[in-house]
Each structure stands twice: as C-alpha cells, then as structure tokens.
Amino acid sequence: MSAPATLALLDDEVSRCRACPRLVAWREKVAADKRAAYRDQTYWGRPVPGFGPADAALLIVGLAPAAHGGNRTGRMFTGDRSGDVLYAALHAVGLANQPIAVSADDGLALRGTRITAPVHCAPPDNKPTTEERDTCRRWLDAELALLAPTLRTVVVLGAFGWQSLLPVLGENGWDVPRPRPRFGHGAHVVLTGRRGPLQVFGSYHVSQQNTFTGKLTPAMLEDVLRAAGRSAGLIDG
C-alpha cells in the first residue's frame, strides 16, 4: 500500500483501519455499551487520527486514545481528564486557543502543534500490545514523513511513546544514538541527520495516575511544553 500524499488523506485512512482484531472489537464494544454519563451521545468508535495543522513545527506523541475520551469524541485527548490537563497546559503556554477540549466541534485550535499517538485505537486497560503497536507503526511512520519538512521539535508523553517513536525517527532521516536515549521527565536530546536537527523532549504522561498523585503537575508539564515551544520557534523568549 502506498503512503498517503497528504495528512488529510492519512487521517482518513487511519480512521478506517481495522488491522487489529482485539482493538476493533474493544473500541466498538465500548461505543455500543457506552458510559452512563454519555448514553445519549454517538461514540466515534473508530481509530482516532492525529489533530493539528499539516505544517506543524511541534509534534506531541501520546500513547493511545481513551475509551470514553478520544474513542467517544473522535479527537485526540478530547473529552477526558488527561486531555483536560494537556490542553490547559497548551493554552497556558500559548499553543492552544482555549484551555478546554470537550468535543471535535468545540472550536479548539492548536498553533503550530499537532498531536498523535503510536496506537490509534483505544486499547483495553489503556495497554496496547507490542504487536498492536508494531501494526500501527506504519501510520506514525507516514505521519512523520509528511510532517518532516516543517517539524523541529517533538514532545513525548510517557515511556511507551518514547520507545515507540525513536525507531520510527531513525527510519525517517534522523540519527538516533545507540544506546538509545533514556526516557525521563524533562529528558531532552537533539537528533541530527539528513532531515536536519530535531529536538526531542520527554514528559510524564498526562494519565490520571500521574496527575492525581502529583507525579506530574501542571507546572511540570508547562515547563516542558514551553521549552519545546521555544525550540520549535513557536514561543518567544
């Protein structure tokens, strides 16, 4: 299968993928059973494509859509508490036009920033298998290839995204050191290669497990996003 020529075509193809039987069954079961609070809503129930402009300088890489968040609304990190934390931080540093994300038509826009994930379907217990990650990898590979002309910086939320992303960067024109850089909150590495320099930042994931316990605070997240935005030329100072 040839790679899509534009991000719009890529997003359309992603949304129609049925490559992982376990994920297809789970996302559709959740969409049919629904959570009581959303019983009157029509769930998206499909793979969730990336969100943000096609000429983004900054890419944020998460893990996978939440069952009653992105899998319900059809947009990354939208309609769940993890998204509440992420978009509030993006707004605080000037990379989003509003601090809330409740639905795909709520008017949210990102400035020079795109959000994606290594796995585009909601997995049971928020835990995709390595086989599912590897099957979904072609979408991340295609997305990076399309973003490469303008991409300057990546923020990775969590170790799963970090481990998923680095090999794909290595196949898309950036030289990844060996041994590979280790993930950690505040990790920062500059990759070189034929694509030019790419700055990669690490942050703890915006999961409730991290935000409710204080392992990741809004200030910690804003610090990483602000540094990344500056390196991408999106934030002054």
C-alpha positions in Angstrom: 0.0 0.0 0.0 1.4 3.4 -1.0 1.7 6.1 1.7 -0.9 8.8 1.6 0.2 12.0 -0.1 -1.3 14.4 2.4 -2.1 14.5 6.2 -5.8 14.8 5.3 -5.7 11.6 3.3 -3.6 9.9 6.0 -6.2 10.9 8.7 -9.0 9.5 6.6 -7.1 6.2 6.1 -6.3 5.9 9.8 -9.9 6.4 10.7 -10.9 3.4 8.6 -8.2 0.9 9.8 -9.3 -2.5 11.0 -5.9 -4.2 11.2 -6.0 -5.3 14.9 -8.9 -7.6 15.7 -8.7 -7.1 19.5 -8.7 -3.3 19.3 -11.5 -3.3 16.7 -13.7 -5.4 19.0 -12.9 -3.4 22.1 -13.4 0.1 20.6 -16.8 -1.0 19.0 -17.9 -2.7 22.2 -17.2 0.5 24.2 -19.0 2.6 21.6 -22.1 0.3 21.8 -22.2 -0.1 25.6 -21.3 3.5 26.5 -20.7 5.0 29.8 -23.9 6.1 31.6 -22.9 9.8 31.5 -22.7 9.7 27.7 -25.6 7.3 27.0 -27.2 9.9 24.7 -24.1 10.5 22.7 -23.0 8.8 19.5 -19.5 7.4 20.0 -16.8 7.7 17.3 -15.8 4.1 17.9 -13.0 4.1 15.3 -9.3 4.8 15.1 -8.6 8.4 16.1 -6.4 10.3 13.7 -3.9 13.0 14.6 -5.0 16.5 15.4 -3.4 19.8 14.4 -2.1 21.7 11.3 -0.3 19.9 8.5 2.7 22.4 8.8 3.3 21.8 12.5 6.7 22.6 13.9 5.9 20.7 17.2 4.5 17.2 17.5 3.2 15.8 20.7 3.2 12.0 20.9 1.0 10.2 23.5 0.0 6.6 23.9 -3.5 5.7 22.6 -7.0 7.2 22.7 -9.0 6.7 25.9 -12.1 4.5 25.7 -14.5 7.3 26.7 -12.3 10.2 25.5 -10.9 10.1 22.0 -12.9 6.9 21.2 -16.1 8.8 22.1 -15.3 12.2 20.6 -13.1 11.3 17.6 -10.3 13.7 18.6 -7.0 13.1 20.4 -7.1 13.8 24.2 -10.7 15.2 23.9 -13.4 14.6 26.4 -11.3 13.0 29.3 -9.3 14.2 32.3 -6.0 13.6 30.6 -7.0 15.9 27.8 -8.2 18.5 30.4 -4.6 18.7 31.8 -2.9 18.7 28.4 -5.0 21.3 26.7 -5.0 23.6 29.8 -1.2 23.4 29.7 -1.0 24.1 25.9 -3.3 27.1 26.4 -1.2 28.3 29.3 2.0 28.4 27.2 0.2 29.9 24.1 0.0 26.8 21.9 -3.8 26.4 22.0 -6.6 29.0 21.6 -8.6 27.6 24.6 -8.0 25.5 27.7 -10.8 23.0 27.2 -11.5 20.2 24.8 -14.9 18.5 25.1 -15.9 17.6 21.5 -14.5 17.6 18.0 -16.5 20.7 17.1 -15.8 22.9 20.2 -13.6 25.4 18.3 -10.2 24.2 19.7 -7.3 25.1 17.5 -3.6 24.4 18.0 -0.8 26.8 17.0 2.0 25.1 15.0 1.3 22.0 17.0 0.0 18.5 16.2 -0.9 15.7 18.5 -0.7 12.0 17.6 -0.2 8.6 19.1 1.7 5.3 18.3 -1.6 3.4 18.6 -4.8 5.0 17.2 -7.4 2.7 18.7 -8.5 2.7 22.4 -7.0 -0.5 24.0 -8.4 -2.5 26.9 -7.0 -1.2 30.2 -5.1 1.5 28.2 -2.5 -1.1 27.4 -1.9 -1.9 23.7 0.3 -5.0 23.0 3.7 -4.7 21.3 2.2 -6.4 18.3 -0.6 -3.8 18.1 2.0 -1.0 18.4 4.0 -2.5 15.6 1.0 -3.0 13.4 0.0 0.7 13.9 3.6 1.9 13.3 3.1 2.5 9.6 0.7 5.3 10.4 3.2 7.0 12.6 5.9 6.5 10.0 3.7 8.1 7.3 2.8 11.0 9.6 6.4 11.8 10.4 7.3 11.7 6.7 4.6 14.2 5.9 5.5 16.5 8.8 9.3 16.3 8.3 9.6 19.5 6.2 8.4 21.7 9.0 9.0 19.6 12.1 11.5 21.0 14.6 10.5 19.5 17.9 8.8 16.5 19.5 7.3 16.1 23.0 6.8 12.5 24.0 4.3 11.8 26.8 5.4 8.7 28.6 7.8 5.8 28.1 5.6 3.8 25.8 5.5 6.7 23.3 9.3 7.3 23.7 10.1 3.7 23.0 7.7 3.6 20.0 8.9 6.9 18.5 12.7 6.6 18.5 12.9 3.7 16.0 10.5 5.5 13.6 12.6 8.7 13.8 15.6 6.6 12.9 13.8 5.4 9.8 12.8 8.9 8.7 16.1 10.6 8.4 17.2 11.3 11.9 20.2 9.7 13.6 19.2 8.1 16.9 22.2 7.3 19.1 23.0 3.8 20.4 22.3 3.0 23.1 19.0 4.9 22.6 18.5 7.9 24.9 16.6 7.0 28.1 13.1 8.3 28.8 12.5 10.6 31.8 10.5 13.6 32.6 12.5 16.6 31.3 14.7 14.4 29.1 16.0 16.3 26.1 18.0 15.1 23.2 18.9 16.8 19.9 19.0 14.4 16.9 20.8 15.2 13.7 20.7 13.6 10.2 19.6 14.3 6.7 16.4 15.9 7.9 18.2 18.5 9.9 18.2 18.9 13.7 15.2 17.6 15.7 14.8 18.3 19.4 13.0 15.6 21.4 11.6 16.2 24.9 10.2 13.7 27.3 7.4 14.3 29.8 5.5 12.0 32.1 2.2 11.0 30.6 -0.9 13.1 31.5 -2.7 10.0 32.8 -4.8 10.3 35.9 -2.4 8.0 37.7 0.3 10.7 37.3 -1.7 13.8 37.6 -3.8 12.7 40.6 -0.8 11.6 42.6 1.2 14.7 41.8 3.9 12.8 39.9 3.1 15.2 37.0 1.9 18.7 38.0 0.5 21.4 35.6 3.7 23.4 36.2 5.9 20.5 35.3 4.0 19.9 32.1 4.0 23.6 31.2 7.8 23.8 31.7 8.4 21.0 29.2 5.8 22.4 26.7 7.3 25.9 27.0 10.8 24.7 26.4 9.6 22.7 23.4 7.6 25.6 22.0 10.6 27.8 22.2 12.8 25.3 20.4 10.2 25.0 17.7 10.1 28.7 17.2 6.5 29.0 18.4 7.1 30.7 21.7 9.3 33.8 22.2 11.9 34.0 24.9 
